[in-house]
């Protein structure tokens, strides 16, 4: 194993780590959006019950 090969491997691993952190951030955004949608629908149902 040469030094160049090791630097390539370490660069690939850092890219993979960055990519996985992006995926984790994206999934947390999706879960946050879904909780917002759930909150919005509960507000709508509450308003409709007040109107009724």
PDB file of N, CA, C, O and CB in Angstrom:
ATOM      1  N   UNK A   1       0.848  -1.205   0.000  1.00  0.00           N
ATOM      2  CA  UNK A   1       0.000   0.000   0.000  1.00  0.00           C
ATOM      3  C   UNK A   1       0.881   1.253   0.000  1.00  0.00           C
ATOM      4  O   UNK A   1       1.724   1.428   0.880  1.00  0.00           O
ATOM      5  CB  UNK A   1      -0.958   0.007   1.238  1.00  0.00           C
ATOM      6  N   UNK A   2       0.681   2.099  -0.973  1.00  0.00           N
ATOM      7  CA  UNK A   2       1.472   3.322  -1.042  1.00  0.00           C
ATOM      8  C   UNK A   2       0.783   4.431  -0.259  1.00  0.00           C
ATOM      9  O   UNK A   2      -0.360   4.287   0.176  1.00  0.00           O
ATOM     10  CB  UNK A   2       1.692   3.750  -2.508  1.00  0.00           C
ATOM     11  N   UNK A   3       1.487   5.524  -0.089  1.00  0.00           N
ATOM     12  CA  UNK A   3       0.903   6.664   0.620  1.00  0.00           C
ATOM     13  C   UNK A   3      -0.256   7.245  -0.182  1.00  0.00           C
ATOM     14  O   UNK A   3      -1.257   7.680   0.388  1.00  0.00           O
ATOM     15  CB  UNK A   3       1.970   7.749   0.884  1.00  0.00           C
ATOM     16  N   UNK A   4      -0.116   7.249  -1.503  1.00  0.00           N
ATOM     17  CA  UNK A   4      -1.174   7.771  -2.358  1.00  0.00           C
ATOM     18  C   UNK A   4      -2.449   6.940  -2.207  1.00  0.00           C
ATOM     19  O   UNK A   4      -3.549   7.487  -2.128  1.00  0.00           O
ATOM     20  CB  UNK A   4      -0.717   7.789  -3.824  1.00  0.00           C
ATOM     21  N   UNK A   5      -2.293   5.626  -2.169  1.00  0.00           N
ATOM     22  CA  UNK A   5      -3.444   4.747  -1.998  1.00  0.00           C
ATOM     23  C   UNK A   5      -4.131   4.991  -0.675  1.00  0.00           C
ATOM     24  O   UNK A   5      -5.360   4.991  -0.597  1.00  0.00           O
ATOM     25  CB  UNK A   5      -3.023   3.297  -2.100  1.00  0.00           C
ATOM     26  N   UNK A   6      -3.336   5.200   0.380  1.00  0.00           N
ATOM     27  CA  UNK A   6      -3.913   5.455   1.693  1.00  0.00           C
ATOM     28  C   UNK A   6      -4.657   6.788   1.716  1.00  0.00           C
ATOM     29  O   UNK A   6      -5.719   6.895   2.329  1.00  0.00           O
ATOM     30  CB  UNK A   6      -2.821   5.442   2.764  1.00  0.00           C
ATOM     31  N   UNK A   7      -4.105   7.802   1.051  1.00  0.00           N
ATOM     32  CA  UNK A   7      -4.766   9.108   1.037  1.00  0.00           C
ATOM     33  C   UNK A   7      -6.068   9.025   0.252  1.00  0.00           C
ATOM     34  O   UNK A   7      -7.043   9.693   0.597  1.00  0.00           O
ATOM     35  CB  UNK A   7      -3.839  10.186   0.431  1.00  0.00           C
ATOM     36  N   UNK A   8      -6.092   8.207  -0.805  1.00  0.00           N
ATOM     37  CA  UNK A   8      -7.316   8.026  -1.580  1.00  0.00           C
ATOM     38  C   UNK A   8      -8.377   7.344  -0.721  1.00  0.00           C
ATOM     39  O   UNK A   8      -9.547   7.729  -0.745  1.00  0.00           O
ATOM     40  CB  UNK A   8      -7.039   7.198  -2.860  1.00  0.00           C
ATOM     41  N   UNK A   9      -7.961   6.327   0.040  1.00  0.00           N
ATOM     42  CA  UNK A   9      -8.905   5.612   0.912  1.00  0.00           C
ATOM     43  C   UNK A   9      -9.450   6.547   1.992  1.00  0.00           C
ATOM     44  O   UNK A   9     -10.648   6.532   2.278  1.00  0.00           O
ATOM     45  CB  UNK A   9      -8.222   4.383   1.565  1.00  0.00           C
ATOM     46  N   UNK A  10      -8.591   7.347   2.583  1.00  0.00           N
ATOM     47  CA  UNK A  10      -9.044   8.257   3.640  1.00  0.00           C
ATOM     48  C   UNK A  10      -9.951   9.325   3.059  1.00  0.00           C
ATOM     49  O   UNK A  10     -10.898   9.754   3.718  1.00  0.00           O
ATOM     50  CB  UNK A  10      -7.844   8.908   4.355  1.00  0.00           C
ATOM     51  N   UNK A  11      -9.679   9.761   1.834  1.00  0.00           N
ATOM     52  CA  UNK A  11     -10.548  10.747   1.187  1.00  0.00           C
ATOM     53  C   UNK A  11     -11.915  10.134   0.893  1.00  0.00           C
ATOM     54  O   UNK A  11     -12.943  10.778   1.103  1.00  0.00           O
ATOM     55  CB  UNK A  11      -9.902  11.272  -0.118  1.00  0.00           C
ATOM     56  N   UNK A  12     -11.929   8.900   0.410  1.00  0.00           N
ATOM     57  CA  UNK A  12     -13.197   8.227   0.137  1.00  0.00           C
ATOM     58  C   UNK A  12     -14.005   8.057   1.411  1.00  0.00           C
ATOM     59  O   UNK A  12     -15.223   8.237   1.393  1.00  0.00           O
ATOM     60  CB  UNK A  12     -12.953   6.867  -0.516  1.00  0.00           C
ATOM     61  N   UNK A  13     -13.364   7.717   2.506  1.00  0.00           N
ATOM     62  CA  UNK A  13     -14.074   7.515   3.764  1.00  0.00           C
ATOM     63  C   UNK A  13     -14.638   8.832   4.285  1.00  0.00           C
ATOM     64  O   UNK A  13     -15.723   8.855   4.867  1.00  0.00           O
ATOM     65  CB  UNK A  13     -13.144   6.886   4.809  1.00  0.00           C
ATOM     66  N   UNK A  14     -13.908   9.932   4.081  1.00  0.00           N
ATOM     67  CA  UNK A  14     -14.413  11.233   4.514  1.00  0.00           C
ATOM     68  C   UNK A  14     -15.605  11.648   3.658  1.00  0.00           C
ATOM     69  O   UNK A  14     -16.551  12.259   4.156  1.00  0.00           O
ATOM     70  CB  UNK A  14     -13.302  12.300   4.442  1.00  0.00           C
ATOM     71  N   UNK A  15     -15.556  11.311   2.360  1.00  0.00           N
ATOM     72  CA  UNK A  15     -16.684  11.605   1.481  1.00  0.00           C
ATOM     73  C   UNK A  15     -17.905  10.789   1.908  1.00  0.00           C
ATOM     74  O   UNK A  15     -19.021  11.307   1.934  1.00  0.00           O
ATOM     75  CB  UNK A  15     -16.320  11.307   0.006  1.00  0.00           C
ATOM     76  N   UNK A  16     -17.695   9.523   2.239  1.00  0.00           N
ATOM     77  CA  UNK A  16     -18.795   8.662   2.693  1.00  0.00           C
ATOM     78  C   UNK A  16     -19.383   9.201   3.994  1.00  0.00           C
ATOM     79  O   UNK A  16     -20.602   9.219   4.166  1.00  0.00           O
ATOM     80  CB  UNK A  16     -18.307   7.204   2.888  1.00  0.00           C
ATOM     81  N   UNK A  17     -18.526   9.638   4.904  1.00  0.00           N
ATOM     82  CA  UNK A  17     -18.998  10.184   6.177  1.00  0.00           C
ATOM     83  C   UNK A  17     -19.822  11.443   5.948  1.00  0.00           C
ATOM     84  O   UNK A  17     -20.858  11.635   6.583  1.00  0.00           O
ATOM     85  CB  UNK A  17     -17.814  10.488   7.108  1.00  0.00           C
ATOM     86  N   UNK A  18     -19.361  12.305   5.036  1.00  0.00           N
ATOM     87  CA  UNK A  18     -20.088  13.532   4.723  1.00  0.00           C
ATOM     88  C   UNK A  18     -21.425  13.196   4.093  1.00  0.00           C
ATOM     89  O   UNK A  18     -22.434  13.834   4.396  1.00  0.00           O
ATOM     90  CB  UNK A  18     -19.265  14.434   3.787  1.00  0.00           C
ATOM     91  N   UNK A  19     -21.444  12.199   3.219  1.00  0.00           N
ATOM     92  CA  UNK A  19     -22.680  11.811   2.541  1.00  0.00           C
ATOM     93  C   UNK A  19     -23.687  11.251   3.535  1.00  0.00           C
ATOM     94  O   UNK A  19     -24.878  11.548   3.446  1.00  0.00           O
ATOM     95  CB  UNK A  19     -22.391  10.780   1.443  1.00  0.00           C
ATOM     96  N   UNK A  20     -23.217  10.442   4.483  1.00  0.00           N
ATOM     97  CA  UNK A  20     -24.129   9.857   5.470  1.00  0.00           C
ATOM     98  C   UNK A  20     -24.687  10.934   6.396  1.00  0.00           C
ATOM     99  O   UNK A  20     -25.838  10.848   6.824  1.00  0.00           O
ATOM    100  CB  UNK A  20     -23.410   8.772   6.292  1.00  0.00           C
ATOM    101  N   UNK A  21     -23.881  11.945   6.705  1.00  0.00           N
ATOM    102  CA  UNK A  21     -24.382  13.032   7.545  1.00  0.00           C
ATOM    103  C   UNK A  21     -25.419  13.852   6.790  1.00  0.00           C
ATOM    104  O   UNK A  21     -26.373  14.350   7.388  1.00  0.00           O
ATOM    105  CB  UNK A  21     -23.226  13.935   8.014  1.00  0.00           C
ATOM    106  N   UNK A  22     -25.239  13.995   5.482  1.00  0.00           N
ATOM    107  CA  UNK A  22     -26.244  14.683   4.665  1.00  0.00           C
ATOM    108  C   UNK A  22     -27.544  13.897   4.658  1.00  0.00           C
ATOM    109  O   UNK A  22     -28.624  14.477   4.759  1.00  0.00           O
ATOM    110  CB  UNK A  22     -25.736  14.885   3.224  1.00  0.00           C
ATOM    111  N   UNK A  23     -27.443  12.567   4.537  1.00  0.00           N
ATOM    112  CA  UNK A  23     -28.641  11.720   4.543  1.00  0.00           C
ATOM    113  C   UNK A  23     -29.355  11.834   5.882  1.00  0.00           C
ATOM    114  O   UNK A  23     -30.583  11.916   5.928  1.00  0.00           O
ATOM    115  CB  UNK A  23     -28.273  10.245   4.255  1.00  0.00           C
ATOM    116  N   UNK A  24     -28.595  11.839   6.968  1.00  0.00           N
ATOM    117  CA  UNK A  24     -29.190  11.960   8.302  1.00  0.00           C
ATOM    118  C   UNK A  24     -29.888  13.309   8.459  1.00  0.00           C
ATOM    119  O   UNK A  24     -30.978  13.384   9.026  1.00  0.00           O
ATOM    120  CB  UNK A  24     -28.114  11.788   9.393  1.00  0.00           C
ATOM    121  N   UNK A  25     -29.259  14.375   7.955  1.00  0.00           N
ATOM    122  CA  UNK A  25     -29.857  15.705   8.029  1.00  0.00           C
ATOM    123  C   UNK A  25     -31.131  15.765   7.198  1.00  0.00           C
ATOM    124  O   UNK A  25     -32.117  16.374   7.614  1.00  0.00           O
ATOM    125  CB  UNK A  25     -28.860  16.773   7.554  1.00  0.00           C
ATOM    126  N   UNK A  26     -31.116  15.136   6.023  1.00  0.00           N
ATOM    127  CA  UNK A  26     -32.285  15.144   5.150  1.00  0.00           C
ATOM    128  C   UNK A  26     -33.439  14.384   5.785  1.00  0.00           C
ATOM    129  O   UNK A  26     -34.587  14.820   5.706  1.00  0.00           O
ATOM    130  CB  UNK A  26     -31.941  14.539   3.787  1.00  0.00           C
ATOM    131  N   UNK A  27     -33.143  13.245   6.416  1.00  0.00           N
ATOM    132  CA  UNK A  27     -34.208  12.454   7.030  1.00  0.00           C
ATOM    133  C   UNK A  27     -34.805  13.193   8.227  1.00  0.00           C
ATOM    134  O   UNK A  27     -36.004  13.087   8.486  1.00  0.00           O
ATOM    135  CB  UNK A  27     -33.674  11.077   7.464  1.00  0.00           C
ATOM    136  N   UNK A  28     -33.969  13.944   8.963  1.00  0.00           N
ATOM    137  CA  UNK A  28     -34.496  14.721  10.085  1.00  0.00           C
ATOM    138  C   UNK A  28     -35.362  15.864   9.573  1.00  0.00           C
ATOM    139  O   UNK A  28     -36.345  16.228  10.219  1.00  0.00           O
ATOM    140  CB  UNK A  28     -33.348  15.267  10.958  1.00  0.00           C
ATOM    141  N   UNK A  29     -35.014  16.432   8.429  1.00  0.00           N
ATOM    142  CA  UNK A  29     -35.850  17.465   7.818  1.00  0.00           C
ATOM    143  C   UNK A  29     -37.196  16.885   7.411  1.00  0.00           C
ATOM    144  O   UNK A  29     -38.235  17.513   7.617  1.00  0.00           O
ATOM    145  CB  UNK A  29     -35.144  18.084   6.598  1.00  0.00           C
ATOM    146  N   UNK A  30     -37.182  15.681   6.830  1.00  0.00           N
ATOM    147  CA  UNK A  30     -38.423  15.030   6.403  1.00  0.00           C
ATOM    148  C   UNK A  30     -39.310  14.745   7.616  1.00  0.00           C
ATOM    149  O   UNK A  30     -40.518  14.974   7.559  1.00  0.00           O
ATOM    150  CB  UNK A  30     -38.119  13.716   5.635  1.00  0.00           C
ATOM    151  N   UNK A  31     -38.739  14.258   8.695  1.00  0.00           N
ATOM    152  CA  UNK A  31     -39.526  13.962   9.882  1.00  0.00           C
ATOM    153  C   UNK A  31     -40.069  15.246  10.496  1.00  0.00           C
ATOM    154  O   UNK A  31     -41.178  15.252  11.032  1.00  0.00           O
ATOM    155  CB  UNK A  31     -38.684  13.194  10.908  1.00  0.00           C
ATOM    156  N   UNK A  32     -39.304  16.333  10.425  1.00  0.00           N
ATOM    157  CA  UNK A  32     -39.771  17.621  10.933  1.00  0.00           C
ATOM    158  C   UNK A  32     -40.937  18.125  10.091  1.00  0.00           C
ATOM    159  O   UNK A  32     -41.916  18.639  10.632  1.00  0.00           O
ATOM    160  CB  UNK A  32     -38.625  18.652  10.939  1.00  0.00           C
ATOM    161  N   UNK A  33     -40.839  17.983   8.767  1.00  0.00           N
ATOM    162  CA  UNK A  33     -41.925  18.397   7.896  1.00  0.00           C
ATOM    163  C   UNK A  33     -43.182  17.579   8.155  1.00  0.00           C
ATOM    164  O   UNK A  33     -44.284  18.128   8.163  1.00  0.00           O
ATOM    165  CB  UNK A  33     -41.510  18.273   6.440  1.00  0.00           C
ATOM    166  N   UNK A  34     -43.033  16.276   8.368  1.00  0.00           N
ATOM    167  CA  UNK A  34     -44.194  15.427   8.600  1.00  0.00           C
ATOM    168  C   UNK A  34     -44.859  15.781   9.927  1.00  0.00           C
ATOM    169  O   UNK A  34     -46.084  15.720  10.038  1.00  0.00           O
ATOM    170  CB  UNK A  34     -43.789  13.945   8.583  1.00  0.00           C
ATOM    171  N   UNK A  35     -44.063  16.153  10.942  1.00  0.00           N
ATOM    172  CA  UNK A  35     -44.645  16.568  12.216  1.00  0.00           C
ATOM    173  C   UNK A  35     -45.367  17.897  12.066  1.00  0.00           C
ATOM    174  O   UNK A  35     -46.386  18.129  12.716  1.00  0.00           O
ATOM    175  CB  UNK A  35     -43.561  16.673  13.298  1.00  0.00           C
ATOM    176  N   UNK A  36     -44.840  18.775  11.205  1.00  0.00           N
ATOM    177  CA  UNK A  36     -45.520  20.037  10.920  1.00  0.00           C
ATOM    178  C   UNK A  36     -46.855  19.781  10.229  1.00  0.00           C
ATOM    179  O   UNK A  36     -47.859  20.422  10.540  1.00  0.00           O
ATOM    180  CB  UNK A  36     -44.633  20.945  10.048  1.00  0.00           C
ATOM    181  N   UNK A  37     -46.858  18.828   9.277  1.00  0.00           N
ATOM    182  CA  UNK A  37     -48.094  18.479   8.568  1.00  0.00           C
ATOM    183  C   UNK A  37     -49.113  17.909   9.557  1.00  0.00           C
ATOM    184  O   UNK A  37     -50.294  18.251   9.490  1.00  0.00           O
ATOM    185  CB  UNK A  37     -47.810  17.457   7.428  1.00  0.00           C
ATOM    186  N   UNK A  38     -48.676  17.059  10.457  1.00  0.00           N
ATOM    187  CA  UNK A  38     -49.568  16.482  11.461  1.00  0.00           C
ATOM    188  C   UNK A  38     -50.142  17.576  12.357  1.00  0.00           C
ATOM    189  O   UNK A  38     -51.333  17.565  12.670  1.00  0.00           O
ATOM    190  CB  UNK A  38     -48.823  15.434  12.310  1.00  0.00           C
ATOM    191  N   UNK A  39     -49.299  18.517  12.767  1.00  0.00           N
ATOM    192  CA  UNK A  39     -49.758  19.626  13.599  1.00  0.00           C
ATOM    193  C   UNK A  39     -50.753  20.478  12.829  1.00  0.00           C
ATOM    194  O   UNK A  39     -51.761  20.906  13.392  1.00  0.00           O
ATOM    195  CB  UNK A  39     -48.568  20.484  14.074  1.00  0.00           C
ATOM    196  N   UNK A  40     -50.492  20.733  11.555  1.00  0.00           N
ATOM    197  CA  UNK A  40     -51.378  21.560  10.739  1.00  0.00           C
ATOM    198  C   UNK A  40     -52.739  20.883  10.564  1.00  0.00           C
ATOM    199  O   UNK A  40     -53.775  21.543  10.642  1.00  0.00           O
ATOM    200  CB  UNK A  40     -50.739  21.840   9.365  1.00  0.00           C
ATOM    201  N   UNK A  41     -52.740  19.586  10.332  1.00  0.00           N
ATOM    202  CA  UNK A  41     -54.006  18.871  10.144  1.00  0.00           C
ATOM    203  C   UNK A  41     -54.803  18.853  11.447  1.00  0.00           C
ATOM    204  O   UNK A  41     -56.032  18.921  11.409  1.00  0.00           O
ATOM    205  CB  UNK A  41     -53.749  17.426   9.652  1.00  0.00           C
ATOM    206  N   UNK A  42     -54.134  18.763  12.598  1.00  0.00           N
ATOM    207  CA  UNK A  42     -54.847  18.771  13.863  1.00  0.00           C
ATOM    208  C   UNK A  42     -55.440  20.158  14.129  1.00  0.00           C
ATOM    209  O   UNK A  42     -56.519  20.269  14.711  1.00  0.00           O
ATOM    210  CB  UNK A  42     -53.911  18.353  15.010  1.00  0.00           C
ATOM    211  N   UNK A  43     -54.736  21.217  13.704  1.00  0.00           N
ATOM    212  CA  UNK A  43     -55.262  22.575  13.832  1.00  0.00           C
ATOM    213  C   UNK A  43     -56.499  22.737  12.945  1.00  0.00           C
ATOM    214  O   UNK A  43     -57.491  23.340  13.353  1.00  0.00           O
ATOM    215  CB  UNK A  43     -54.178  23.623  13.457  1.00  0.00           C
ATOM    216  N   UNK A  44     -56.428  22.194  11.727  1.00  0.00           N
ATOM    217  CA  UNK A  44     -57.572  22.276  10.812  1.00  0.00           C
ATOM    218  C   UNK A  44     -58.775  21.530  11.389  1.00  0.00           C
ATOM    219  O   UNK A  44     -59.897  22.035  11.340  1.00  0.00           O
ATOM    220  CB  UNK A  44     -57.200  21.700   9.427  1.00  0.00           C
ATOM    221  N   UNK A  45     -58.555  20.350  11.926  1.00  0.00           N
ATOM    222  CA  UNK A  45     -59.664  19.580  12.494  1.00  0.00           C
ATOM    223  C   UNK A  45     -60.229  20.295  13.713  1.00  0.00           C
ATOM    224  O   UNK A  45     -61.435  20.245  13.955  1.00  0.00           O
ATOM    225  CB  UNK A  45     -59.205  18.156  12.873  1.00  0.00           C
ATOM    226  N   UNK A  46     -59.370  20.963  14.488  1.00  0.00           N
ATOM    227  CA  UNK A  46     -59.841  21.725  15.645  1.00  0.00           C
ATOM    228  C   UNK A  46     -60.687  22.908  15.185  1.00  0.00           C
ATOM    229  O   UNK A  46     -61.738  23.172  15.768  1.00  0.00           O
ATOM    230  CB  UNK A  46     -58.650  22.214  16.501  1.00  0.00           C
ATOM    231  N   UNK A  47     -60.251  23.621  14.158  1.00  0.00           N
ATOM    232  CA  UNK A  47     -61.014  24.748  13.638  1.00  0.00           C
ATOM    233  C   UNK A  47     -62.366  24.282  13.096  1.00  0.00           C
ATOM    234  O   UNK A  47     -63.380  24.943  13.320  1.00  0.00           O
ATOM    235  CB  UNK A  47     -60.219  25.470  12.540  1.00  0.00           C
ATOM    236  N   UNK A  48     -62.392  23.162  12.393  1.00  0.00           N
ATOM    237  CA  UNK A  48     -63.653  22.670  11.829  1.00  0.00           C
ATOM    238  C   UNK A  48     -64.605  22.261  12.936  1.00  0.00           C
ATOM    239  O   UNK A  48     -65.817  22.419  12.792  1.00  0.00           O
ATOM    240  CB  UNK A  48     -63.404  21.486  10.883  1.00  0.00           C
ATOM    241  N   UNK A  49     -64.085  21.737  14.040  1.00  0.00           N
ATOM    242  CA  UNK A  49     -64.954  21.352  15.146  1.00  0.00           C
ATOM    243  C   UNK A  49     -65.483  22.599  15.850  1.00  0.00           C
ATOM    244  O   UNK A  49     -66.609  22.593  16.348  1.00  0.00           O
ATOM    245  CB  UNK A  49     -64.201  20.443  16.143  1.00  0.00           C
ATOM    246  N   UNK A  50     -64.688  23.666  15.899  1.00  0.00           N
ATOM    247  CA  UNK A  50     -65.154  24.921  16.503  1.00  0.00           C
ATOM    248  C   UNK A  50     -66.245  25.534  15.627  1.00  0.00           C
ATOM    249  O   UNK A  50     -67.243  26.044  16.137  1.00  0.00           O
ATOM    250  CB  UNK A  50     -63.973  25.924  16.688  1.00  0.00           C
ATOM    251  N   UNK A  51     -66.052  25.483  14.298  1.00  0.00           N
ATOM    252  CA  UNK A  51     -67.067  26.009  13.379  1.00  0.00           C
ATOM    253  C   UNK A  51     -68.355  25.198  13.493  1.00  0.00           C
ATOM    254  O   UNK A  51     -69.449  25.761  13.505  1.00  0.00           O
ATOM    255  CB  UNK A  51     -66.549  25.989  11.922  1.00  0.00           C
ATOM    256  N   UNK A  52     -68.221  23.880  13.576  1.00  0.00           N
ATOM    257  CA  UNK A  52     -69.399  23.023  13.689  1.00  0.00           C
ATOM    258  C   UNK A  52     -70.026  23.249  15.061  1.00  0.00           C
ATOM    259  O   UNK A  52     -71.039  22.631  15.386  1.00  0.00           O
ATOM    260  CB  UNK A  52     -69.028  21.514  13.479  1.00  0.00           C
TER     261      UNK A  52
END
